Amino acid sequence: MGVMCVSVFFFNLCTSLTHSAPSPVTSIQAGDVTRHGVSLAWQQPDRPNGVILEYEVKYYEKIPPLFLSSCLSSNQDQKESSYRIMKTASRSADITGLSPLTVYLFQVRARTAAGYGEFSGPLEFSTNSDPLPLIGDAASSTLLLLSISGGVILLLTSTAVFIISRRRGKYSQAKQDSEEEKHLNPGVRIYVDPFTYEDPDQAVHEFAKEIDASYIHIEKVIGIGEFGEVCSGRLRLQGKREIYVAIKSLKAGYSDKQRQDFLSEASIMGQFDHPNIIRLEGVVTRCKPVMIITEYMENGSLDAFLRKHDGHFTVIQLVGMLRGIASGMKYLSDMSYVHRDLAARNILVNSNLVCKVSDFGLSRVLQEDPENAYTTREVTGTYHSPGGKIPIRWTSPEAIAYRKFTPSSDTWSYGVVMWEVMSYGERPYWDMSNQDVIKAIDEGYRLPPPMDCPVCLHQLMLDCWQTERTHRPSFTQILNMLDKLIRNPTTTLRRTGGDRPVPSLLEPVGGPEFVSVWSAEDCLQAIGMGMYRDTLTTAGYTSPDSLLTLTHQ
């Protein structure tokens, strides 16, 4: 009972998602107007209430009331009958495909993680005309009649298409966005799954360079991996300078499946070329032991590095690390690669504090630690599923429940990485059980801001932890946000309060009643806030229940 009490209490420290949608967009202006298009621009809402993820432009023809009543049923609004939608991340849009000499109405609204705001008031304007035919020209008169008839048919067709599209509204918005990005960026390289190759060695030879083992000098063991030892050493290729490298070796007695799984990481890494992605130098496959050679990262994993240097960095340095990780993840997302295990332990740090995403093994088996892995059924204290184990503290709800991994599930994980960085490697959700973590997430609770964490960074974490995956920001949007923070550190990186802010204590909506066997003093000591005991006691906060009523105000 005591353990459950602690669990509930700690998660009552977390921040529930209570955002407001943005206010309406104002000041829409039309720029260049042509026969078939117009350029629009607008200002950001006066009260964005969060990070603007995108704008939605709705436009439709202004239909004369008499024509409307004769063509459409009386219970249909003209805007609902034939409007079109365009989405953009910027505060401008070029609308094309309009009809000449036609009056259109335009409205814009903004979307944050909390959802859409109200549409702006309509902007009305008319497109320019096509060259008009000579009056009295029989052919031109026929053309004019055909144009009018075609316009009516187009209107009715648009209405039918709209109704059909609304019935298909369950189509994934995330998939739509992904397809739009690929269409807009046709030159982006796309990740190739090495397991689609009939011969796995073909993928290795296509994406990784074979290195002669004589060029490698192993110096010392620096870790034990899933498949064998990880060593540091030096690589000297002919005609090139000697460099330090990390060497993963495949232990003796491996099966063909283990060899394939081991080399799959090289087949994946070899497709990437980005300063924030760990670089593959090559592989050794023609002799034993089989090896994967990567660049050497002097400071090791990010979580251990931050714990070792607790409190040593400025906020702007920490944001710089987060920016590097976001840049690497944007690159992976653009290539349609989903990492699935983004966590501070899988980020490596070099001597210049550059953070690089690593650990690309598709068939990783996590440690037999029930606190790290959770799946659908319990067997003797560990958790199993047909698809392997899941690191639940970093994994989105839909990925845990349905094994649905997408760039949006990586975004959720990135929010947890942000929390790890700003807390200097603290364990997410502390010592809570897997069941309690999942239950709290489902009830809307989220991790509170780490000590001295700027408000805007915690807000970005909350955006990454939206339950609805289509409401989470993309890595492009995250990167833009971090760049904005870095450019304006004095105005945007405002901290939550003093040296140790008092977090909000919130109860879950409709959640279980809070029952405690702890005193208020016990609870404050457990969360490192014992210094506030006398002040809070004097103010009348003498029990855990009363602490739950505290707010930032």
Backbone hydrogen bonds, N-H to C=O, Kabsch-Sander energy under -0.5 kcal/mol:
donor,donor_aa,acceptor,acceptor_aa,energy
5,C,1,M,-2.3
6,V,2,G,-2.4
7,S,3,V,-2.4
8,V,4,M,-2.7
9,F,5,C,-2.9
10,F,6,V,-2.9
11,F,7,S,-2.0
12,N,8,V,-1.3
13,L,10,F,-1.3
14,C,11,F,-0.8
15,T,446,R,-1.0
16,S,14,C,-0.5
17,L,444,G,-0.8
18,T,16,S,-1.1
23,S,47,R,-2.1
25,V,108,V,-0.6
25,V,118,E,-0.6
29,Q,41,A,-3.0
31,G,39,S,-4.3
34,T,37,G,-2.8
38,V,95,I,-2.1
39,S,32,D,-1.4
40,L,93,A,-3.1
41,A,29,Q,-2.0
42,W,91,R,-1.8
43,Q,26,T,-1.6
46,D,24,P,-0.6
53,L,51,V,-0.6
53,L,111,R,-2.9
54,E,111,R,-1.2
55,Y,88,T,-3.4
56,E,109,R,-2.8
57,V,86,M,-3.5
58,K,56,E,-0.6
58,K,107,Q,-3.0
59,Y,84,R,-2.2
60,Y,105,L,-1.7
62,K,103,V,-2.8
63,I,61,E,-0.9
68,L,64,P,-2.7
69,S,65,P,-2.5
70,S,66,L,-1.3
71,C,67,F,-1.5
72,L,68,L,-2.5
76,Q,73,S,-1.7
80,E,77,D,-0.6
81,S,77,D,-1.0
82,S,78,Q,-0.9
83,Y,79,K,-0.8
84,R,59,Y,-2.8
86,M,57,V,-2.3
88,T,55,Y,-2.2
93,A,40,L,-2.1
95,I,38,V,-2.8
95,I,93,A,-0.7
96,T,94,D,-0.5
98,L,36,H,-2.7
101,L,128,N,-2.3
102,T,99,S,-0.6
104,Y,125,F,-3.1
105,L,60,Y,-2.8
106,F,123,L,-2.2
107,Q,58,K,-2.5
109,R,56,E,-1.8
111,R,54,E,-2.3
112,T,115,G,-2.1
115,G,112,T,-1.7
117,G,110,A,-2.7
118,E,22,P,-0.6
120,S,108,V,-2.1
123,L,106,F,-2.8
124,E,122,P,-0.5
125,F,104,Y,-1.9
127,T,102,T,-2.2
128,N,34,T,-1.4
137,D,134,L,-1.7
138,A,136,G,-0.6
141,S,137,D,-2.6
142,T,138,A,-2.4
143,L,139,A,-2.4
144,L,140,S,-2.6
145,L,141,S,-2.4
146,L,142,T,-2.5
147,S,143,L,-2.4
148,I,144,L,-2.3
149,S,145,L,-2.7
150,G,146,L,-3.1
151,G,147,S,-2.3
152,V,148,I,-2.1
153,I,149,S,-2.5
154,L,150,G,-2.8
155,L,151,G,-2.3
156,L,152,V,-2.5
157,T,153,I,-2.9
158,S,154,L,-2.7
159,T,155,L,-2.1
160,A,156,L,-2.2
161,V,157,T,-2.8
162,F,158,S,-2.5
163,I,159,T,-2.2
164,I,160,A,-2.4
165,S,161,V,-2.7
166,R,162,F,-2.1
167,R,163,I,-1.4
168,R,164,I,-0.8
168,R,165,S,-0.5
169,G,166,R,-1.3
171,Y,168,R,-1.7
176,Q,172,S,-1.8
177,D,173,Q,-2.8
178,S,174,A,-2.2
179,E,175,K,-2.5
180,E,176,Q,-2.5
181,E,177,D,-2.3
182,K,178,S,-2.2
183,H,179,E,-2.1
184,L,180,E,-2.3
185,N,181,E,-1.7
188,V,185,N,-1.7
191,Y,335,M,-3.3
193,D,191,Y,-0.5
196,T,193,D,-1.9
197,Y,194,P,-1.4
202,Q,199,D,-1.4
203,A,199,D,-0.9
204,V,200,P,-1.6
205,H,201,D,-2.5
206,E,202,Q,-1.7
207,F,203,A,-2.1
208,A,204,V,-2.4
211,I,283,V,-3.1
215,Y,212,D,-2.1
216,I,213,A,-1.6
217,H,234,R,-2.7
218,I,216,I,-0.5
219,E,232,S,-2.7
220,K,232,S,-1.3
222,I,230,V,-3.0
223,G,230,V,-1.5
225,G,223,G,-0.5
225,G,228,G,-3.5
230,V,223,G,-2.9
231,C,247,I,-2.9
232,S,220,K,-2.6
233,G,245,V,-2.0
234,R,217,H,-2.5
235,L,243,I,-2.9
236,R,215,Y,-2.1
240,K,237,L,-2.1
243,I,235,L,-2.4
245,V,233,G,-2.5
246,A,294,T,-2.6
247,I,231,C,-3.3
248,K,246,A,-0.5
248,K,292,I,-2.6
249,S,229,E,-2.4
249,S,247,I,-0.5
250,L,290,V,-2.4
251,K,227,F,-2.8
251,K,249,S,-0.5
254,Y,251,K,-0.5
259,R,255,S,-2.3
260,Q,256,D,-2.3
261,D,257,K,-2.6
262,F,258,Q,-2.6
263,L,259,R,-2.4
264,S,260,Q,-1.3
265,E,261,D,-0.7
265,E,262,F,-0.8
267,S,263,L,-2.0
268,I,264,S,-1.8
269,M,265,E,-3.1
270,G,266,A,-2.5
271,Q,268,I,-1.8
272,F,269,M,-2.0
277,I,274,H,-1.9
278,I,357,V,-2.5
281,E,293,I,-2.7
282,G,293,I,-1.7
283,V,209,K,-2.7
284,V,291,M,-2.5
291,M,284,V,-1.9
292,I,248,K,-2.3
293,I,282,G,-3.0
294,T,246,A,-2.5
294,T,292,I,-0.5
295,E,279,R,-2.1
296,Y,244,Y,-1.0
298,E,296,Y,-0.7
299,N,349,V,-2.0
300,G,297,M,-1.5
302,L,344,A,-1.0
302,L,347,I,-2.8
303,D,344,A,-0.8
305,F,301,S,-2.1
306,L,302,L,-2.5
307,R,303,D,-2.0
308,K,304,A,-2.0
309,H,305,F,-1.4
310,D,307,R,-0.9
312,H,309,H,-2.1
318,L,314,T,-2.0
319,V,315,V,-2.6
320,G,316,I,-1.8
321,M,317,Q,-1.8
322,L,318,L,-2.2
323,R,319,V,-2.5
324,G,320,G,-1.9
325,I,321,M,-2.0
326,A,322,L,-2.5
327,S,323,R,-2.5
328,G,324,G,-2.2
329,M,325,I,-2.4
330,K,326,A,-2.4
331,Y,327,S,-1.9
332,L,328,G,-2.1
333,S,329,M,-2.8
334,D,330,K,-2.7
335,M,331,Y,-1.3
336,S,333,S,-1.8
337,Y,332,L,-2.7
338,V,336,S,-0.5
339,H,337,Y,-0.5
343,A,341,D,-0.6
346,N,343,A,-1.7
347,I,344,A,-1.4
348,L,356,K,-2.7
349,V,300,G,-2.4
350,N,354,V,-1.8
353,L,350,N,-1.7
356,K,348,L,-2.7
357,V,276,N,-2.8
358,S,346,N,-2.2
364,R,361,G,-0.9
366,L,364,R,-0.6
369,D,367,Q,-3.1
372,N,369,D,-2.0
373,A,369,D,-1.8
374,Y,390,I,-2.2
377,R,384,H,-1.3
379,V,382,T,-2.6
382,T,379,V,-2.1
384,H,377,R,-1.6
388,G,385,S,-1.8
392,I,390,I,-1.5
394,W,391,P,-1.9
395,T,392,I,-0.9
400,I,396,S,-2.0
401,A,397,P,-2.7
402,Y,398,E,-2.5
403,R,399,A,-1.3
404,K,398,E,-1.1
405,F,403,R,-0.9
409,S,406,T,-0.7
410,D,406,T,-1.7
411,T,407,P,-1.7
412,W,408,S,-1.7
413,S,409,S,-1.9
414,Y,410,D,-2.3
415,G,411,T,-1.9
416,V,412,W,-1.4
417,V,413,S,-2.2
418,M,414,Y,-2.6
419,W,415,G,-1.8
420,E,416,V,-2.4
421,V,417,V,-2.7
422,M,418,M,-2.6
423,S,419,W,-1.4
424,Y,421,V,-1.5
425,G,420,E,-3.3
426,E,420,E,-0.5
430,W,427,R,-2.1
432,M,429,Y,-2.2
437,V,433,S,-2.2
438,I,434,N,-2.5
439,K,435,Q,-2.4
440,A,436,D,-2.6
441,I,437,V,-2.5
442,D,438,I,-2.4
443,E,439,K,-1.5
444,G,441,I,-1.6
445,Y,440,A,-2.5
453,C,450,P,-2.0
455,V,494,R,-2.2
458,H,454,P,-1.8
459,Q,455,V,-2.3
460,L,456,C,-1.8
461,M,457,L,-2.1
462,L,458,H,-2.4
463,D,459,Q,-2.0
464,C,460,L,-2.0
465,W,461,M,-1.3
466,Q,463,D,-1.2
469,R,467,T,-0.7
471,H,468,E,-1.9
472,R,469,R,-1.3
478,I,474,S,-2.3
479,L,475,F,-2.5
480,N,476,T,-2.1
481,M,477,Q,-2.2
482,L,478,I,-2.4
483,D,479,L,-2.3
484,K,480,N,-1.9
485,L,481,M,-2.0
486,I,482,L,-2.4
487,R,483,D,-2.1
488,N,484,K,-1.4
492,T,488,N,-2.0
493,L,489,P,-1.6
494,R,492,T,-1.0
496,T,453,C,-0.7
505,L,550,L,-1.6
506,L,12,N,-2.7
506,L,504,S,-0.6
510,G,508,P,-0.5
511,G,508,P,-1.7
515,V,513,E,-0.6
520,A,542,T,-0.7
523,C,519,S,-2.0
524,L,520,A,-2.3
525,Q,521,E,-2.5
526,A,522,D,-2.2
527,I,523,C,-1.2
528,G,525,Q,-1.5
529,M,524,L,-3.3
532,Y,529,M,-1.9
533,R,530,G,-1.9
536,L,532,Y,-2.7
537,T,533,R,-2.7
538,T,534,D,-2.5
539,A,535,T,-1.5
540,G,537,T,-1.5
541,Y,536,L,-2.9
542,T,540,G,-1.3
547,L,543,S,-1.8
548,L,544,P,-1.2
549,T,546,S,-1.5
550,L,547,L,-1.8
